[in-house]
Amino acid sequence: MPWPTSPRALKALLADPMGAMGLVLVSLFVIMALAAPILAPYDPLALNVRAKLQGLSWAHWLGTDQLGRDTLSRLIFGARTALSISVTATGIAGAIGLLLGLIAGYGPRWLDAVLVLVLDSVNALPMMMLALAIITVIGPGTFTLILVVVLVSIPSYARLIRAQTLSLRRAEFILAERAIGASTPRILLRHLLPNVLGPLVIVLSMDIPVVIMLEAGLSYLNLGVKPPMPSWGNVLYDGYTSIRTSPTLVIAAGAPLVLATLGFTFLGEGLRDALDPRLASTRPR
């Protein structure tokens, strides 16, 4: 399986219309998040009560909220919030799941049984109930969101890497390395790790929109990012409270959530086909 950044995989990704569209959408959101202070026309926290709940205009392209804050500026900075939380949480969970999966798949059977039991126990807990329990104990905030996502995501990532490792540990090139006396760290880092990273990258890219929606949903319920920090969920909640007087606010807040979900989903599908061309023929066109 070629690595995601190899020229062949990148060429295959760009040749797929769905993958190319996903790459463009994701790139736009990343640029928006990184260049938020430059792209935002106003301070997302600046209050102007006299200009509250204004409609679309040249001064405010997406209108203003109930406190007169520019909606476009808050959505641009909300992209930074959404991507920072989702990428950080999935990255940490992916790294821990990668380590646990390699240990479980290549380690002794008793250690594998213990890790699988722990992972299955955590995975059996309902995600939303676990999230609400942690938020109740720790309190809402960015750190709590990341912690919830990490705890919920580790079991699935670890089981994926464990399954990949179990299928590779009996491969001929692994048996040959063991026969010549290669150490376990060398086998794990030089041979198993490059071969299991591809599927993990695909799953991570498709889980990022799930985390974005989770962050938006919890922030909408005032259980996630605390106001006045810009968040797509906070903007969506502000739009809901003012839906009768300013319905455009809800539409403006929902649009980036839909586009981000489509972008990362398309990118994940494109990466799957680019990294494993055998799967491309099974996808409906």
Backbone hydrogen bonds in HBPLUS format (Angstrom, degrees):
<---DONOR---> <-ACCEPTOR-->    atom                        ^
c    i                          cat <-CA-CA->   ^        H-A-AA   ^      H-
h    n   atom  resd res      DA  || num        DHA   H-A  angle D-A-AA Bond
n    s   type  num  typ     dist DA aas  dist angle  dist       angle   num
A0006-SER N   A0003-TRP O   2.96 MM   3  5.48 168.5  1.97 126.1 129.0     1
A0010-LEU N   A0006-SER O   2.95 MM   4  6.19 163.2  1.98 160.0 165.4     2
A0011-LYS N   A0007-PRO O   2.88 MM   4  5.96 156.3  1.93 146.0 152.6     3
A0012-ALA N   A0008-ARG O   3.01 MM   4  6.19 154.9  2.07 143.2 150.1     4
A0013-LEU N   A0009-ALA O   2.90 MM   4  6.11 148.3  2.00 143.1 152.2     5
A0014-LEU N   A0010-LEU O   2.99 MM   4  6.23 160.8  2.03 150.4 154.3     6
A0015-ALA N   A0011-LYS O   3.00 MM   4  6.13 138.7  2.17 139.4 150.8     7
A0016-ASP N   A0013-LEU O   3.26 MM   3  5.43 147.0  2.38 100.4 109.5     8
A0020-ALA N   A0016-ASP O   2.81 MM   4  5.96 163.5  1.83 163.7 168.6     9
A0021-MET N   A0017-PRO O   2.94 MM   4  6.05 157.2  1.99 144.3 150.5    10
A0022-GLY N   A0018-MET O   2.96 MM   4  6.18 158.2  2.01 146.0 152.2    11
A0023-LEU N   A0019-GLY O   2.90 MM   4  6.11 155.6  1.96 147.0 153.8    12
A0024-VAL N   A0020-ALA O   2.97 MM   4  6.21 154.8  2.03 147.1 153.4    13
A0025-LEU N   A0021-MET O   2.96 MM   4  6.21 168.0  1.98 154.4 157.1    14
A0026-VAL N   A0022-GLY O   2.91 MM   4  6.03 168.7  1.92 153.0 156.6    15
A0027-SER N   A0023-LEU O   2.91 MM   4  5.94 156.4  1.96 141.6 148.9    16
A0028-LEU N   A0024-VAL O   2.94 MM   4  6.16 154.3  2.01 149.0 155.7    17
A0029-PHE N   A0025-LEU O   3.06 MM   4  6.37 157.6  2.11 150.0 155.5    18
A0030-VAL N   A0026-VAL O   2.92 MM   4  6.17 154.9  1.98 150.4 157.8    19
A0031-ILE N   A0027-SER O   2.89 MM   4  6.10 162.0  1.92 150.7 155.5    20
A0032-MET N   A0028-LEU O   2.87 MM   4  6.04 155.9  1.93 144.5 151.9    21
A0033-ALA N   A0029-PHE O   2.91 MM   4  6.12 153.7  1.98 144.1 150.6    22
A0034-LEU N   A0030-VAL O   2.93 MM   4  6.13 164.4  1.95 153.7 157.6    23
A0035-ALA N   A0031-ILE O   2.88 MM   4  5.84 161.1  1.91 151.0 156.3    24
A0038-ILE N   A0035-ALA O   3.01 MM   3  5.36 131.9  2.24 108.9 122.1    25
A0039-LEU N   A0035-ALA O   2.87 MM   4  6.03 160.7  1.91 162.1 168.7    26
A0040-ALA N   A0036-ALA O   2.94 MM   4  5.69 163.7  1.97 153.8 156.5    27
A0046-ALA N   A0043-ASP O   3.13 MM   3  5.27 159.8  2.17 109.3 115.6    28
A0048-ASN N   A0067-LEU O   3.10 MM  19  6.25 161.8  2.13 147.5 152.2    29
A0051-ALA N   A0048-ASN O   2.87 MM   3  5.59 150.9  1.95 120.8 129.1    30
A0052-LYS N   A0049-VAL O   3.24 MM   3  5.14 155.8  2.30 114.5 111.3    31
A0053-LEU N   A0065-ASP O   2.84 MM  12  4.90 161.0  1.87 128.9 131.8    32
A0064-THR N   A0054-GLN O   3.18 MM  10  5.21 148.4  2.29 133.1 134.1    33
A0057-SER N   A0060-HIS O   2.93 MM   3  5.09 149.9  2.03 132.4 136.4    34
A0063-GLY N   A0060-HIS O   3.10 MM   3  4.88 166.0  2.12 103.7 107.5    35
A0071-THR N   A0063-GLY O   3.09 MM   8  5.83 172.8  2.09 145.6 146.3    36
A0065-ASP N   A0069-ARG O   3.09 MM   4  5.54 147.1  2.20 141.2 150.7    37
A0068-GLY N   A0065-ASP O   3.09 MM   3  5.22 166.0  2.11 111.0 113.9    38
A0074-ARG N   A0070-ASP O   3.19 MM   4  6.43 155.8  2.25 145.9 152.7    39
A0075-LEU N   A0071-THR O   2.91 MM   4  6.16 149.8  2.00 151.9 160.5    40
A0076-ILE N   A0072-LEU O   2.95 MM   4  6.17 154.9  2.02 149.0 155.6    41
A0077-PHE N   A0073-SER O   3.04 MM   4  6.27 167.3  2.06 150.2 153.1    42
A0078-GLY N   A0074-ARG O   2.77 MM   4  5.77 131.4  2.01 129.2 144.0    43
A0079-ALA N   A0075-LEU O   3.02 MM   4  6.29 131.9  2.26 139.0 148.8    44
A0079-ALA N   A0076-ILE O   3.22 MM   3  5.33 136.4  2.42  96.1 107.1    45
A0080-ARG N   A0077-PHE O   3.14 MM   3  5.18 122.6  2.49  94.6 108.1    46
A0081-THR N   A0077-PHE O   3.19 MM   4  6.60 153.5  2.27 143.5 150.3    47
A0082-ALA N   A0078-GLY O   2.85 MM   4  6.06 167.8  1.86 153.1 155.9    48
A0083-LEU N   A0079-ALA O   2.94 MM   4  5.97 171.3  1.95 149.9 152.8    49
A0084-SER N   A0080-ARG O   2.95 MM   4  5.84 157.1  2.00 141.7 149.0    50
A0085-ILE N   A0081-THR O   3.10 MM   4  6.16 164.0  2.13 148.0 152.2    51
A0086-SER N   A0082-ALA O   2.98 MM   4  6.07 168.1  2.00 149.6 153.5    52
A0087-VAL N   A0083-LEU O   2.83 MM   4  5.66 164.3  1.86 145.9 151.4    53
A0088-THR N   A0084-SER O   3.08 MM   4  5.81 154.3  2.15 132.2 140.3    54
A0089-ALA N   A0085-ILE O   2.92 MM   4  5.91 164.4  1.94 146.8 152.0    55
A0090-THR N   A0086-SER O   2.95 MM   4  5.97 168.9  1.97 148.0 151.7    56
A0091-GLY N   A0087-VAL O   2.85 MM   4  5.73 147.7  1.95 137.8 147.8    57
A0092-ILE N   A0088-THR O   2.97 MM   4  6.13 165.1  2.00 150.0 153.2    58
A0093-ALA N   A0089-ALA O   2.96 MM   4  6.11 169.3  1.97 151.9 155.5    59
A0094-GLY N   A0090-THR O   2.76 MM   4  5.72 152.1  1.83 139.5 148.1    60
A0095-ALA N   A0091-GLY O   2.95 MM   4  6.11 156.4  2.01 145.7 151.6    61
A0096-ILE N   A0092-ILE O   3.01 MM   4  6.24 168.0  2.03 155.4 158.2    62
A0097-GLY N   A0093-ALA O   2.82 MM   4  5.87 162.2  1.85 147.7 153.8    63
A0098-LEU N   A0094-GLY O   2.80 MM   4  5.85 148.5  1.90 141.4 150.1    64
A0099-LEU N   A0095-ALA O   3.08 MM   4  6.33 160.1  2.12 145.9 150.2    65
A0100-LEU N   A0096-ILE O   2.93 MM   4  6.18 173.3  1.93 159.0 160.6    66
A0101-GLY N   A0097-GLY O   2.82 MM   4  5.79 154.7  1.88 142.6 150.5    67
A0102-LEU N   A0098-LEU O   3.02 MM   4  6.16 158.7  2.07 146.4 151.4    68
A0103-ILE N   A0099-LEU O   3.04 MM   4  6.26 162.1  2.07 150.2 155.4    69
A0104-ALA N   A0100-LEU O   2.84 MM   4  6.00 163.1  1.87 149.6 154.7    70
A0105-GLY N   A0101-GLY O   2.89 MM   4  5.91 158.7  1.93 145.3 151.5    71
A0106-TYR N   A0102-LEU O   2.96 MM   4  5.88 150.3  2.05 144.5 151.2    72
A0107-GLY N   A0103-ILE O   2.74 MM   4  5.11 134.5  1.94 136.9 145.9    73
A0112-ASP N   A0108-PRO O   3.07 MM   4  6.36 155.5  2.13 150.2 157.9    74
A0113-ALA N   A0109-ARG O   2.91 MM   4  6.15 156.2  1.96 149.7 155.3    75
A0114-VAL N   A0110-TRP O   3.10 MM   4  6.34 155.4  2.16 142.8 148.8    76
A0115-LEU N   A0111-LEU O   2.98 MM   4  6.16 170.3  1.99 153.5 156.0    77
A0116-VAL N   A0112-ASP O   2.93 MM   4  6.04 162.1  1.97 150.9 156.2    78
A0117-LEU N   A0113-ALA O   3.04 MM   4  6.15 154.8  2.11 142.0 148.6    79
A0118-VAL N   A0114-VAL O   3.03 MM   4  6.33 160.9  2.07 152.3 156.9    80
A0119-LEU N   A0115-LEU O   2.87 MM   4  6.04 167.6  1.89 154.2 158.1    81
A0120-ASP N   A0116-VAL O   2.88 MM   4  5.95 161.0  1.92 148.5 153.6    82
A0121-SER N   A0117-LEU O   3.03 MM   4  6.14 148.9  2.13 140.7 149.2    83
A0122-VAL N   A0118-VAL O   3.06 MM   4  6.36 159.9  2.10 152.8 157.1    84
A0123-ASN N   A0119-LEU O   2.89 MM   4  6.02 158.5  1.94 147.0 153.9    85
A0124-ALA N   A0120-ASP O   2.98 MM   4  6.01 129.4  2.24 137.0 148.0    86
A0125-LEU N   A0122-VAL O   3.20 MM   3  5.66 155.6  2.27 109.6 116.5    87
A0130-LEU N   A0126-PRO O   2.91 MM   4  6.09 161.2  1.95 155.8 161.4    88
A0131-ALA N   A0127-MET O   2.88 MM   4  6.09 156.2  1.93 148.7 156.0    89
A0132-LEU N   A0128-MET O   2.90 MM   4  6.11 162.3  1.93 149.5 153.7    90
A0133-ALA N   A0129-MET O   2.92 MM   4  6.10 153.0  2.00 145.0 152.7    91
A0134-ILE N   A0130-LEU O   2.99 MM   4  6.21 164.7  2.01 152.3 155.5    92
A0135-ILE N   A0131-ALA O   2.94 MM   4  6.11 161.8  1.98 150.3 155.9    93
A0136-THR N   A0132-LEU O   2.91 MM   4  6.00 149.8  2.00 141.1 149.2    94
A0137-VAL N   A0133-ALA O   3.10 MM   4  6.37 149.9  2.20 144.4 151.7    95
A0138-ILE N   A0134-ILE O   2.84 MM   4  5.95 176.9  1.84 161.0 162.1    96
A0139-GLY N   A0135-ILE O   2.63 MM   4  4.65 133.7  1.84 119.6 135.2    97
A0145-LEU N   A0141-GLY O   3.15 MM   4  6.43 156.7  2.20 148.3 154.3    98
A0146-ILE N   A0142-THR O   3.07 MM   4  6.38 165.4  2.09 156.5 159.5    99
A0147-LEU N   A0143-PHE O   2.94 MM   4  6.14 161.0  1.98 149.7 155.3   100
A0148-VAL N   A0144-THR O   2.91 MM   4  6.12 158.7  1.96 151.2 156.4   101
A0149-VAL N   A0145-LEU O   3.03 MM   4  6.29 168.5  2.04 155.3 157.7   102
A0150-VAL N   A0146-ILE O   2.94 MM   4  6.11 161.3  1.98 152.1 157.5   103
A0151-LEU N   A0147-LEU O   3.02 MM   4  6.18 169.4  2.03 152.2 154.8   104
A0152-VAL N   A0148-VAL O   2.99 MM   4  6.12 156.6  2.05 150.2 157.0   105
A0153-SER N   A0149-VAL O   2.91 MM   4  5.88 151.4  1.99 147.5 154.8   106
A0154-ILE N   A0150-VAL O   3.10 MM   4  5.99 153.5  2.17 152.5 155.9   107
A0157-TYR N   A0153-SER O   3.26 MM   4  6.48 167.6  2.28 162.0 165.8   108
A0158-ALA N   A0154-ILE O   2.87 MM   4  5.94 167.1  1.89 164.3 168.2   109
A0159-ARG N   A0155-PRO O   2.95 MM   4  6.07 160.4  1.99 149.8 154.8   110
A0160-LEU N   A0156-SER O   3.07 MM   4  6.20 150.8  2.16 140.2 148.1   111
A0161-ILE N   A0157-TYR O   3.02 MM   4  6.31 166.6  2.04 154.8 157.1   112
A0162-ARG N   A0158-ALA O   2.85 MM   4  5.98 152.8  1.92 145.6 154.3   113
A0163-ALA N   A0159-ARG O   2.97 MM   4  6.09 160.1  2.01 144.2 148.7   114
A0164-GLN N   A0160-LEU O   3.08 MM   4  6.36 159.0  2.13 147.9 153.7   115
A0165-THR N   A0161-ILE O   2.85 MM   4  5.99 157.3  1.90 148.5 155.1   116
A0166-LEU N   A0162-ARG O   2.87 MM   4  6.06 161.1  1.91 153.5 158.2   117
A0167-SER N   A0163-ALA O   3.15 MM   4  6.33 149.8  2.25 141.7 149.0   118
A0168-LEU N   A0164-GLN O   3.13 MM   4  6.32 129.7  2.40 137.1 150.0   119
A0168-LEU N   A0165-THR O   3.09 MM   3  5.07 133.8  2.32  95.5 108.4   120
A0169-ARG N   A0165-THR O   2.86 MM   4  5.91 141.0  2.02 154.6 163.6   121
A0171-ALA N   A0168-LEU O   2.89 MM   3  5.05 163.6  1.92 113.0 117.0   122
A0174-ILE N   A0171-ALA O   3.18 MM   3  5.41 127.6  2.47 100.9 114.1   123
A0175-LEU N   A0171-ALA O   3.00 MM   4  6.30 163.1  2.03 156.1 161.2   124
A0176-ALA N   A0172-GLU O   2.82 MM   4  5.99 148.6  1.92 145.9 155.1   125
A0177-GLU N   A0173-PHE O   3.15 MM   4  6.23 151.1  2.24 131.2 138.0   126
A0178-ARG N   A0174-ILE O   3.01 MM   4  6.30 157.1  2.06 149.7 155.8   127
A0179-ALA N   A0175-LEU O   2.91 MM   4  6.06 144.4  2.04 139.2 149.3   128
A0180-ILE N   A0176-ALA O   3.17 MM   4  6.45 144.1  2.30 145.3 152.7   129
A0182-ALA N   A0177-GLU O   2.96 MM   5  5.37 162.9  1.99 157.8 153.5   130
A0181-GLY N   A0178-ARG O   3.14 MM   3  5.10 158.6  2.19 101.6 106.9   131
A0187-ILE N   A0183-SER O   3.06 MM   4  6.40 158.6  2.11 152.0 157.9   132
A0188-LEU N   A0184-THR O   2.91 MM   4  6.12 165.0  1.94 160.1 164.2   133
A0189-LEU N   A0185-PRO O   2.88 MM   4  5.93 169.3  1.89 152.0 155.1   134
A0190-ARG N   A0186-ARG O   2.82 MM   4  5.46 158.5  1.87 142.9 150.3   135
A0191-HIS N   A0187-ILE O   3.16 MM   4  5.26 146.5  2.28 123.3 131.4   136
A0192-LEU N   A0187-ILE O   2.96 MM   5  6.31 163.1  1.99 162.1 167.0   137
A0193-LEU N   A0188-LEU O   2.80 MM   5  5.81 149.2  1.89 153.0 161.8   138
A0195-ASN N   A0192-LEU O   3.08 MM   3  5.36 127.5  2.37 105.1 119.0   139
A0196-VAL N   A0192-LEU O   3.13 MM   4  6.35 131.4  2.38 152.7 166.3   140
A0196-VAL N   A0193-LEU O   3.24 MM   3  5.42 143.3  2.38 105.3 114.9   141
A0197-LEU N   A0193-LEU O   3.21 MM   4  6.17 131.6  2.46 153.5 164.2   142
A0201-VAL N   A0197-LEU O   2.86 MM   4  6.10 158.0  1.91 159.5 164.8   143
A0202-ILE N   A0198-GLY O   3.16 MM   4  6.48 157.6  2.21 154.0 159.9   144
A0203-VAL N   A0199-PRO O   3.10 MM   4  6.34 163.1  2.13 148.8 152.5   145
A0204-LEU N   A0200-LEU O   2.87 MM   4  6.06 161.3  1.90 154.0 159.7   146
A0205-SER N   A0201-VAL O   3.00 MM   4  6.14 162.6  2.03 148.9 152.9   147
A0206-MET N   A0202-ILE O   3.20 MM   4  6.44 145.4  2.33 142.5 151.4   148
A0207-ASP N   A0203-VAL O   2.94 MM   4  6.10 124.0  2.26 141.3 156.4   149
A0207-ASP N   A0204-LEU O   3.12 MM   3  5.04 139.1  2.29  95.8 107.7   150
A0208-ILE N   A0204-LEU O   3.11 MM   4  6.27 133.9  2.33 150.0 159.3   151
A0210-VAL N   A0207-ASP O   3.05 MM   3  5.10 121.1  2.41  98.2 113.7   152
A0211-VAL N   A0207-ASP O   3.07 MM   4  6.45 152.7  2.15 153.9 161.2   153
A0212-ILE N   A0208-ILE O   2.93 MM   4  6.24 155.1  1.99 151.5 159.4   154
A0213-MET N   A0209-PRO O   2.93 MM   4  6.12 158.9  1.97 146.3 150.8   155
A0214-LEU N   A0210-VAL O   2.92 MM   4  6.16 150.5  2.01 141.9 150.8   156
A0215-GLU N   A0211-VAL O   2.82 MM   4  6.06 162.8  1.85 153.7 157.6   157
A0216-ALA N   A0212-ILE O   2.94 MM   4  6.15 160.2  1.98 147.0 152.7   158
A0217-GLY N   A0213-MET O   2.80 MM   4  5.93 156.6  1.86 145.9 152.7   159
A0218-LEU N   A0214-LEU O   2.93 MM   4  6.10 168.1  1.94 154.3 156.9   160
A0219-SER N   A0215-GLU O   2.91 MM   4  5.96 155.3  1.97 145.1 152.8   161
A0220-TYR N   A0216-ALA O   2.83 MM   4  5.92 146.7  1.94 140.5 150.1   162
A0221-LEU N   A0217-GLY O   3.14 MM   4  6.43 139.3  2.32 137.3 147.3   163
A0221-LEU N   A0218-LEU O   3.17 MM   3  5.04 124.9  2.49  90.3 104.1   164
A0223-LEU N   A0218-LEU O   2.68 MM   5  4.91 161.8  1.72 159.6 153.2   165
A0222-ASN N   A0219-SER O   2.97 MM   3  4.78 158.9  2.02 104.1 108.1   166
A0229-MET N   A0226-LYS O   3.15 MM   3  6.09 141.6  2.31 133.8 134.4   167
A0235-VAL N   A0231-SER O   2.93 MM   4  6.21 163.4  1.95 158.4 162.6   168
A0236-LEU N   A0232-TRP O   2.94 MM   4  6.05 151.3  2.02 139.3 147.7   169
A0237-TYR N   A0233-GLY O   2.94 MM   4  6.18 149.9  2.03 143.2 151.1   170
A0238-ASP N   A0234-ASN O   2.92 MM   4  6.21 159.0  1.96 149.1 154.8   171
A0239-GLY N   A0235-VAL O   2.90 MM   4  6.14 150.9  1.99 144.5 152.7   172
A0240-TYR N   A0236-LEU O   2.94 MM   4  6.19 146.7  2.05 142.0 150.9   173
A0241-THR N   A0237-TYR O   3.05 MM   4  6.34 158.9  2.09 153.5 157.8   174
A0242-SER N   A0239-GLY O   3.23 MM   3  5.15 135.6  2.43  92.8 105.0   175
A0243-ILE N   A0240-TYR O   3.34 MM   3  4.94 163.0  2.37 106.9 104.2   176
A0246-SER N   A0242-SER O   2.76 MM   4  5.69 153.7  1.82 162.1 170.9   177
A0249-LEU N   A0246-SER O   3.29 MM   3  5.98 157.8  2.34 116.8 121.8   178
A0250-VAL N   A0247-PRO O   3.24 MM   3  5.69 131.7  2.49 108.5 118.3   179
A0252-ALA N   A0248-THR O   2.89 MM   4  6.04 161.7  1.92 149.8 155.1   180
A0253-ALA N   A0249-LEU O   3.02 MM   4  6.14 148.4  2.12 139.2 147.4   181
A0254-GLY N   A0250-VAL O   2.92 MM   4  6.09 147.8  2.03 146.7 155.3   182
A0255-ALA N   A0251-ILE O   3.03 MM   4  6.08 146.0  2.15 149.6 156.6   183
A0258-VAL N   A0254-GLY O   3.13 MM   4  6.42 157.7  2.19 154.9 160.6   184
A0259-LEU N   A0255-ALA O   2.95 MM   4  6.18 169.7  1.97 160.0 162.9   185
A0260-ALA N   A0256-PRO O   2.86 MM   4  5.81 159.2  1.90 143.4 149.3   186
A0261-THR N   A0257-LEU O   3.07 MM   4  6.14 156.9  2.13 140.1 146.5   187
A0262-LEU N   A0258-VAL O   2.96 MM   4  6.20 164.1  1.98 152.6 156.9   188
A0263-GLY N   A0259-LEU O   2.82 MM   4  5.94 160.6  1.85 148.1 154.2   189
A0264-PHE N   A0260-ALA O   3.05 MM   4  6.17 178.4  2.05 153.8 153.8   190
A0265-THR N   A0261-THR O   3.02 MM   4  5.99 153.1  2.09 143.0 151.4   191
A0266-PHE N   A0262-LEU O   2.84 MM   4  5.91 166.8  1.86 152.0 155.9   192
A0267-LEU N   A0263-GLY O   2.92 MM   4  6.07 156.1  1.98 145.3 152.9   193
A0268-GLY N   A0264-PHE O   2.89 MM   4  6.01 155.9  1.94 141.5 147.8   194
A0269-GLU N   A0265-THR O   2.95 MM   4  6.22 158.8  1.99 150.7 156.3   195
A0270-GLY N   A0266-PHE O   2.83 MM   4  6.06 159.2  1.88 149.1 155.3   196
A0271-LEU N   A0267-LEU O   2.81 MM   4  6.02 157.0  1.87 150.6 156.8   197
A0272-ARG N   A0268-GLY O   2.94 MM   4  6.10 153.1  2.01 143.3 150.8   198
A0273-ASP N   A0269-GLU O   3.10 MM   4  6.40 159.8  2.14 148.8 153.0   199
A0274-ALA N   A0270-GLY O   2.86 MM   4  6.03 152.4  1.94 145.8 154.6   200
A0275-LEU N   A0271-LEU O   2.81 MM   4  5.83 159.4  1.86 151.1 155.3   201
A0276-ASP N   A0272-ARG O   3.01 MM   4  5.95 145.6  2.14 138.8 148.0   202
A0279-LEU N   A0276-ASP O   2.95 MM   3  5.91 162.2  1.99 133.6 136.7   203
A0280-ALA N   A0277-PRO O   3.09 MM   3  5.20 143.1  2.23 101.0 111.5   204
A0282-THR N   A0279-LEU O   3.12 MM   3  5.37 146.1  2.24 104.0 113.9   205
A0283-ARG N   A0280-ALA O   3.31 MM   3  5.51 157.5  2.36 103.8 110.3   206
